[in-house]
């Protein structure tokens, strides 16, 4: 009888604990980007396109397959609490933080790229960008890594071919883009972006206002007709109307998304719980990470 009562109390405690610590999201895409408050690179030299590529791939690395990003580029979301607080942090990649940040010299930034390119996905992409000439110098002679559509497509395709196992024709991920050249006008581009989000795919957006910037769009409010994004800036709200990024009212220049064919979800270890006795790793499809969602 005592064993039965103990078991009942344990179940009740666990149920209560789970209810307290569970946040419900519509899908993992929303949970992931809303909670991506760290584990994405800093933008010191106009590398927003590179950062968007990292944030696009890191989502699929957690949601779909741990093979999307090699382990040596991964950064897990960790906790020393009694459950993995997915609501506080999402896994991703190294931040490439520099103590002198925006004030670093061109050579210091190049040294950072060269030093980190074997452990940082951002630095790897930057090093590949240098190889194809995807950089320029601004009027004050500062090195800038702003990207064009063709360069982003080239870098993403090259990465997926050389760094992932999805080379087989049956498993090949498709890098798709939506621009004036294939959509005809901005309204059609916007509709394509909304369709991608509604189908469960985050999308890289190049937006233009007072300046150009790259973000990840991942949520759409049909009633308000608002596209929400992760701006790629540290310290910003991770769920922003694209018109609130800081560029005024923006136009969408183009979008890029990925569609993996014939690739089923496989468990990963991107969420980690540290404890005195050791560590436990969790896939986002586990309720232990602290939120629940509809897994498509």
Backbone torsions as a table, in degrees:
resi	resn	phi	psi	omega
1	UNK	NA	-43.3	178.9
2	UNK	-60.2	-40.0	179.7
3	UNK	-62.6	-40.5	-179.1
4	UNK	-64.9	-45.0	179.7
5	UNK	-62.9	-41.0	178.1
6	UNK	-61.2	-43.1	-179.9
7	UNK	-63.7	-42.5	179.7
8	UNK	-62.6	-45.0	179.2
9	UNK	-62.6	-38.8	178.9
10	UNK	-63.3	-43.2	179.0
11	UNK	-63.6	-43.5	-179.8
12	UNK	-63.7	-41.5	178.6
13	UNK	-63.7	-44.4	-179.9
14	UNK	-64.6	-40.9	180.0
15	UNK	-63.7	-43.9	179.4
16	UNK	-63.6	-43.3	180.0
17	UNK	-62.1	-43.4	-180.0
18	UNK	-63.3	-40.9	-178.9
19	UNK	-64.5	-37.8	-179.3
20	UNK	-67.0	-40.1	-170.9
21	UNK	-100.4	10.5	-177.9
22	UNK	-103.5	127.5	174.7
23	UNK	-114.8	131.6	-176.7
24	UNK	-97.0	128.7	174.7
25	UNK	-117.2	155.9	179.2
26	UNK	-63.2	-37.1	-179.8
27	UNK	-158.8	171.1	-177.8
28	UNK	-68.7	-30.0	179.1
29	UNK	-57.2	-45.1	177.2
30	UNK	-65.7	-44.7	-180.0
31	UNK	-60.8	-43.4	-175.5
32	UNK	-63.8	-54.0	-173.2
33	UNK	-75.7	-32.8	176.2
34	UNK	-62.2	-32.0	-176.7
35	UNK	-101.4	9.6	177.2
36	UNK	-84.4	74.1	-176.8
37	UNK	-93.5	-12.7	175.2
38	UNK	-149.0	-168.9	179.1
39	UNK	62.0	34.9	168.1
40	UNK	-143.7	153.2	-168.9
41	UNK	-70.7	157.7	172.9
42	UNK	-83.9	145.2	-179.1
43	UNK	-105.5	92.7	179.1
44	UNK	-97.9	-26.3	-172.1
45	UNK	-132.8	47.9	175.5
46	UNK	65.4	30.0	-175.5
47	UNK	-94.0	28.9	-175.7
48	UNK	-60.6	-34.1	177.4
49	UNK	-65.1	-40.4	176.7
50	UNK	-64.8	-40.4	179.7
51	UNK	-65.1	-41.2	178.0
52	UNK	-62.2	-39.1	177.1
53	UNK	-61.5	-42.5	178.2
54	UNK	-61.9	-44.5	-177.1
55	UNK	-71.5	-30.0	176.2
56	UNK	-68.7	-47.1	-178.2
57	UNK	-70.2	-36.3	-177.8
58	UNK	-68.2	-29.2	174.3
59	UNK	-63.0	-49.5	-178.7
60	UNK	-68.0	-26.9	177.6
61	UNK	-65.3	-33.1	177.1
62	UNK	-89.0	-40.1	-174.5
63	UNK	-77.8	-41.5	-171.1
64	UNK	-105.5	-62.4	-174.0
65	UNK	-152.2	136.8	178.5
66	UNK	-70.0	-3.5	178.5
67	UNK	-88.3	-4.7	179.9
68	UNK	-66.8	-36.0	175.7
69	UNK	-125.2	126.3	178.1
70	UNK	-56.3	147.9	-174.7
71	UNK	-56.0	-33.6	-175.5
72	UNK	-72.8	-9.5	172.9
73	UNK	-97.5	-15.9	-174.5
74	UNK	-68.9	145.1	166.2
75	UNK	-127.4	118.4	-178.6
76	UNK	-76.1	158.1	169.7
77	UNK	-90.1	115.8	-173.3
78	UNK	-113.1	157.2	178.5
79	UNK	-150.6	146.4	172.5
80	UNK	-108.1	18.2	177.8
81	UNK	-88.8	-174.6	-177.0
82	UNK	-86.8	2.2	169.4
83	UNK	-151.0	164.2	-178.1
84	UNK	-85.4	112.7	-173.3
85	UNK	-81.1	77.8	177.6
86	UNK	-59.6	-23.2	179.3
87	UNK	-72.4	-11.9	-179.3
88	UNK	-103.0	-22.5	-174.4
89	UNK	-159.6	147.1	173.3
90	UNK	-116.9	149.2	175.7
91	UNK	-68.7	160.5	-179.7
92	UNK	-171.5	-129.6	-177.7
93	UNK	-133.4	174.5	-178.1
94	UNK	-63.5	150.7	-173.9
95	UNK	-85.6	-18.8	-174.6
96	UNK	53.5	50.7	-178.9
97	UNK	-77.9	137.3	174.1
98	UNK	-122.1	134.3	-177.5
99	UNK	-64.5	-32.1	178.5
100	UNK	-98.5	4.8	169.6
101	UNK	34.9	-114.8	-175.2
102	UNK	-67.2	-17.1	-178.1
103	UNK	-92.5	0.9	-178.9
104	UNK	-65.9	152.6	177.3
105	UNK	-79.6	166.2	176.9
106	UNK	-57.0	-42.5	-176.9
107	UNK	-68.2	-37.4	177.9
108	UNK	-63.3	-38.8	179.8
109	UNK	-69.3	-41.0	177.6
110	UNK	-64.9	-37.7	177.2
111	UNK	-63.8	-39.3	177.9
112	UNK	-61.9	-44.0	179.0
113	UNK	-60.0	-48.9	-177.0
114	UNK	-65.3	-36.3	-178.1
115	UNK	-72.9	-35.5	-172.2
116	UNK	-98.9	-8.0	-168.9
117	UNK	-62.0	-18.7	178.7
118	UNK	-89.2	-9.9	-178.7
119	UNK	-127.2	-10.9	-177.1
120	UNK	-119.1	124.9	178.5
121	UNK	-65.4	-38.1	177.8
122	UNK	-60.3	-49.9	179.6
123	UNK	-65.7	-35.6	175.8
124	UNK	-59.8	-48.9	179.9
125	UNK	-61.6	-41.2	178.6
126	UNK	-61.9	-40.8	179.2
127	UNK	-65.5	-36.1	176.3
128	UNK	-70.9	-34.7	176.7
129	UNK	-63.7	-38.2	177.3
130	UNK	-62.5	-38.4	-179.2
131	UNK	-62.6	-34.3	-178.2
132	UNK	-98.5	7.7	177.3
133	UNK	76.7	24.9	-177.3
134	UNK	-87.8	62.6	176.6
135	UNK	-160.5	165.5	176.6
136	UNK	-155.8	174.3	177.9
137	UNK	-111.7	133.7	179.3
138	UNK	-79.1	-179.9	-176.8
139	UNK	-61.0	-30.8	178.9
140	UNK	-91.8	17.7	176.1
141	UNK	68.4	21.0	175.6
142	UNK	-85.8	135.7	177.9
143	UNK	-67.7	130.2	-179.1
144	UNK	-127.8	144.5	-176.9
145	UNK	-117.8	31.5	175.2
146	UNK	-62.0	137.5	-173.9
147	UNK	-110.3	153.8	170.6
148	UNK	-100.1	163.6	-179.6
149	UNK	-54.2	-48.2	-177.2
150	UNK	-61.4	-35.5	179.8
151	UNK	-71.3	-40.3	177.8
152	UNK	-63.4	-42.3	179.0
153	UNK	-63.5	-42.5	-179.8
154	UNK	-63.7	-45.7	-177.9
155	UNK	-66.2	-41.5	179.5
156	UNK	-66.3	-45.8	179.7
157	UNK	-62.8	-44.2	179.3
158	UNK	-61.8	-41.0	-180.0
159	UNK	-63.1	-49.1	-176.6
160	UNK	-63.3	-31.6	179.4
161	UNK	-75.8	-40.1	-172.0
162	UNK	-97.1	-22.4	-172.9
163	UNK	-112.4	-5.6	-178.7
164	UNK	-126.1	162.5	179.0
165	UNK	-84.3	4.2	-175.1
166	UNK	-86.0	58.1	-177.7
167	UNK	-99.4	-23.7	-179.3
168	UNK	-63.2	143.6	-176.9
169	UNK	-57.0	-31.9	-178.1
170	UNK	-77.6	-21.7	-176.1
171	UNK	-113.4	11.9	-171.9
172	UNK	-72.1	125.8	174.4
173	UNK	-73.8	144.8	-178.6
174	UNK	-106.0	123.2	173.2
175	UNK	-91.6	115.8	-176.4
176	UNK	-117.4	150.2	179.3
177	UNK	-133.5	157.1	-178.5
178	UNK	-133.3	110.8	-177.6
179	UNK	-142.5	179.9	178.6
180	UNK	-59.6	-31.9	-175.9
181	UNK	-66.1	-31.1	-179.4
182	UNK	-119.2	-4.1	177.3
183	UNK	-111.5	-21.6	175.0
184	UNK	94.6	-44.6	-179.9
185	UNK	-154.1	170.3	-174.9
186	UNK	-65.3	-35.5	179.7
187	UNK	-61.1	-41.3	178.2
188	UNK	-67.3	-36.1	176.3
189	UNK	-62.9	-46.7	-179.3
190	UNK	-61.0	-41.9	178.6
191	UNK	-64.2	-38.1	177.9
192	UNK	-65.0	-39.2	178.0
193	UNK	-63.4	-46.4	-179.9
194	UNK	-62.8	-40.9	178.1
195	UNK	-61.5	-42.0	179.1
196	UNK	-61.2	-45.5	179.9
197	UNK	-62.4	-45.7	-179.3
198	UNK	-64.7	-24.6	177.5
199	UNK	-88.4	1.5	175.1
200	UNK	92.1	21.4	-179.8
201	UNK	-116.8	122.1	171.5
202	UNK	-66.3	154.8	-175.0
203	UNK	-139.7	134.3	173.7
204	UNK	-72.8	128.7	178.2
205	UNK	-118.6	130.2	168.1
206	UNK	-96.9	116.4	-177.4
207	UNK	-116.0	154.8	-176.7
208	UNK	-133.9	129.5	175.0
209	UNK	-145.0	-113.5	173.5
210	UNK	-70.9	-15.1	174.4
211	UNK	-157.7	176.9	175.3
212	UNK	-97.0	147.9	179.9
213	UNK	-155.2	156.4	177.2
214	UNK	-116.0	133.3	-179.4
215	UNK	-135.1	172.5	171.4
216	UNK	-108.9	115.3	175.3
217	UNK	-89.5	132.8	-174.8
218	UNK	-144.9	-1.4	-178.1
219	UNK	-145.1	146.6	179.8
220	UNK	-138.9	128.2	176.1
221	UNK	-100.1	106.1	-175.8
222	UNK	-66.3	-38.8	-177.8
223	UNK	-63.9	-42.1	-179.9
224	UNK	-92.5	-9.3	-177.5
225	UNK	56.3	50.0	-178.8
226	UNK	-118.8	132.0	171.5
227	UNK	-95.7	126.1	-179.5
228	UNK	-104.7	149.7	-174.4
229	UNK	-143.3	166.3	164.4
230	UNK	-98.7	122.7	-172.1
231	UNK	-75.6	-17.2	-175.4
232	UNK	80.6	8.6	177.9
233	UNK	-106.9	134.7	175.7
234	UNK	-71.5	140.0	177.8
235	UNK	87.2	-4.0	178.4
236	UNK	-93.1	158.3	169.6
237	UNK	-56.9	133.5	-177.7
238	UNK	-85.5	0.1	179.9
239	UNK	-130.4	82.0	-173.3
240	UNK	-113.4	139.2	164.3
241	UNK	-57.1	134.7	-177.6
242	UNK	-59.8	-20.0	177.4
243	UNK	-84.6	-2.4	179.7
244	UNK	-110.4	15.0	-178.3
245	UNK	-72.3	-23.3	-179.6
246	UNK	121.5	10.9	-178.5
247	UNK	-112.8	12.4	-173.2
248	UNK	74.4	-162.6	175.3
249	UNK	-68.8	129.1	-170.9
250	UNK	-111.1	159.5	167.6
251	UNK	-110.2	150.3	178.1
252	UNK	-90.1	116.8	-179.8
253	UNK	-77.6	-47.4	177.2
254	UNK	-167.6	165.8	176.6
255	UNK	-133.4	153.4	177.7
256	UNK	-134.7	131.4	173.0
257	UNK	-136.6	173.1	-179.0
258	UNK	-120.3	142.1	172.1
259	UNK	-132.0	110.2	179.5
260	UNK	-85.9	128.3	-179.0
261	UNK	-102.0	134.8	176.6
262	UNK	56.8	33.2	174.8
263	UNK	-115.8	112.6	-179.4
264	UNK	-88.8	157.5	177.2
265	UNK	-61.4	133.7	172.4
266	UNK	-127.3	141.2	-174.8
267	UNK	-63.6	147.3	176.6
268	UNK	-130.1	179.8	-176.6
269	UNK	-122.1	38.6	-171.6
270	UNK	-81.1	-11.7	174.5
271	UNK	-111.8	128.7	-174.1
272	UNK	-126.6	137.2	176.3
273	UNK	-112.4	117.3	178.3
274	UNK	-89.1	135.2	178.4
275	UNK	-143.8	166.2	-178.4
276	UNK	-59.8	-35.5	-176.0
277	UNK	-84.6	-5.6	-178.3
278	UNK	144.5	-155.7	-176.9
279	UNK	-130.7	145.4	174.5
280	UNK	-120.1	141.7	-178.0
281	UNK	-113.9	144.5	-176.7
282	UNK	-132.2	146.1	171.2
283	UNK	-88.1	153.7	178.8
284	UNK	-63.5	-13.9	177.2
285	UNK	-80.4	-0.8	176.5
286	UNK	-89.6	136.5	177.8
287	UNK	-70.2	-10.3	-179.1
288	UNK	-68.1	-15.1	-176.6
289	UNK	-77.5	-5.4	170.8
290	UNK	105.2	-3.6	173.0
291	UNK	-143.1	162.8	177.1
292	UNK	-123.2	149.7	-177.7
293	UNK	-155.1	169.7	177.1
294	UNK	-89.2	109.3	-175.8
295	UNK	-85.3	113.7	-176.0
296	UNK	-78.1	NA	NA
